[in-house]
Amino acid sequence: MSQRNNNGWTPRTRLGRMVQDGDVTSMEQALDTGLPLKEPELVDQLLPGLDDEVLDINMVQRMTDSGRRVKFRCVVAIGNRDGFLGYAEGRDDQVGSAIQKAIDVAKLNIISVDRGSGSWEDSAGGVNSLTRKAEGKAGSVTVEIIPAPQGLGLAAAPTVRNILELAGVQDAWTRSNGNTRTTVNLAKATYNALQNASQSRTPRRAAAKQREAEVEE
């Protein structure tokens, strides 16, 4: 009998079965397998109690053969405020359904944020900021996230701050260019910046100090 078959969830993918069988017990392990996340329920098992933030709701119209169709587009970010972040957009005829669609897709876009203490003003081993400067782009918007020393806080626009908080980043300077009034591009550029930082490998010595700090806490 599976220990993780909660709420009647029946896995349909290889990674889902690995989670259900107990071979994968954390989101970090799931991402390290290299297998795609295709089931939102899998994320619910490994990261229960994720926080979500609706960043933008817009009405979009489309002309079809049967006439004008109106839908709502919702931009959502989710995270556990401790190193994991997801982002997505959802569309539906109803606002509630659009939000739920966005949340489900955001779970499939979960990334592990490479946190650390990359500021020259900070001591090594912390996880309050990023390990290095990160940059992301979406549309005309470019967002740059710069590691900051502990205690500075988040010097960022509200949308960027919300995403960084969900990711568990406590201290950072940010800089943005382009049409930053477009919330969807600003949010996506911030997510892309954190994703780009996560795809770069952390030096072994820094990673070891980071793990030691987490154990001490």
N, C-alpha and C positions, 0 to 999 in steps of 0.2 A: 504493500500500500504506500502511495506517495505521501511524503511529508509536506509537499508544497502545492498540492491540488486543492487550493482554497477557492471558495465561491464558485464551485462547479467549473473551473477553468480546465479545458482539455487542450494541451499543447498540440500545435499543428506543424511546428518546425523542429528542426534538429536541436537548435539552441533552447527552445522551449522545453523539449524533453530532457535535455541536460539539466535545466533548472529544476524541473519537476523531480528528477531522480536524485537530486542533491549533488551532482557532479560540479555544478556551478552554483556558488552560494553568495556571490557579491556582484555588483554591477561592474566593478573593475575587472573581475575575472571574465564576465560576459563580453566586455569590450575587447579584452585581450585575445579572445578566441578568434577574432576576425570575422565571425559569422554575423550576418545582418540582423538587426532587430526588426522583426515583422509582426510582433504581437504586443499590444499595449499591456496586456495582463502580465506578461513576463516582467515588465518594468515595475508593475504594482507589487509583484512578489519580492523583487530585489530592493526596491526603494519605496517602501510604504510611506504614506503621509507626505507626498510631494506638495509643495506650495505652488500655486499658479497665480499669474498676474495677467489680466487683460490689458494690453497696452494700447489697443486702438480698435474701434468699431466703425465701419464705414458702410454706407449703402452703395451698391454697385448696380448699374442697369445694363441690360443687354437686349438688343433687338433680335428677335427670332421671327420665323415665318408666321407663328401664331400671335405675334405681338411683342410688346415690351415686357421683359421679365426682370423683376427686382430681387436681388439677393443681398445678404449682409456678409461682409468680410470682416473677420475678427483676427487680430494679431495677438498671440498668446506666448508667454514665456513661462517655463516651469523649472523648478530646481529644489534641491534639498538644503540649500544654504550651506553646503559643506562639500563643494567640489564637483557637483553634477548639475548640468544645465541642459534644457531642451528649448527649442523654439519652432513655431510653425504658424501658418495661416490657415483658416478654415472658412468655407463659404456654405451658406444654406439659406433657405427661405425664412427661417426663424433665427433670432439672435442666440437663443439658448443652444440650439442644435449646432450653430456655427461655432460657438465657443467650445462645445464638447468635441466636435470634430478636430478643432485646432489642438486641444489638449491631447487627444489620442495620437495625432500625428507628431506632436512635440515629444511625446514619450519615445517615439521611434527615432527621434533625432537627438537623443541624449548623448552628450559628450562629457568626458572627464576634463575638468579645467585644471591646467598645470599651475597650481598655486605655489607661491614661495615668497622669498624676501629678496627680490632682485634689485632693490634700491641700494646705492652705494652708501647711503646714510643709515642703513639698517644692518643688524647683525644677521649672520647666516643661520638657516635652520627654521625660520618662521614660515607660516602659511597664510599670512595676512594679506599678501598682495600677489603679484605674478612674478615668475622667475626672470622674465625678460619683457622688453617692449613688444607689444602686439599691434597689428594693424589689420583692419578689415574694410571691405568696400561692398556697397550695394547701390546700384543705380548711380546717382551723382554724389552720393554721400560716402565719405571716408572717415572712419573712426580710428583713433590711435589711443591705446591704453598704455600708460607708463607706470612702472612700479614706483610705489611711494613708501616712505618709512612708516612704521607702526604709529598709530595715533593721529595721522593726518586726516583720515576719513576719505570719502569719495568726492573728489572735485569733478562733478559731472552733471550733465543735464538730467532731468527727472527720468526720462526713458532709459538712458544709459545706466543711471544709478539703480533703477529697479532690477535690471538684468544682472548687474554686478552683484547686487545683494543676494539674488536668488542663487548665484554661482558660489557664494561664500567669499567673495573678494571684499575685504574691509577697507583697504587703503589703496588709492590709485589716483593719478592725475589722468585726465582725458583731454583729447583735442579732436574736434570734428570740423570737416569742411564739406561744402556742397549745400544742397537744399535740405537742411536739417529739420525743417518744419514737416517734412514727410515722415511721419512716425514709423511707417513700415520699413522704409529704407534705413532709417537711423537704428532701429532695433535689429534689423538683419545684419547691418554692418558691424554692430557690437558683437552679435553672436558669431559672425564670421571671424572677427578679430580673436576671440577666445578660442575658436576652433583652430585657427592658424597657429596660435601659441601652443595648443595641445598637440599638434602634429609635429612640433619640434621636440627633440629629445632633451630631457633634463640631464646635465652632467651627473655622472655616477656619484661623485663626492657630495654634490648639493642634494641629490635625491636621498642619499644615506642620512645626511643631517636632518633633512625634512622628516624622514620616517622616525628618527630618534626623538625629534621634537614632538611628533604626534603621540608616540608611546609615553613620553613623560607627562603629557597633558592628560 
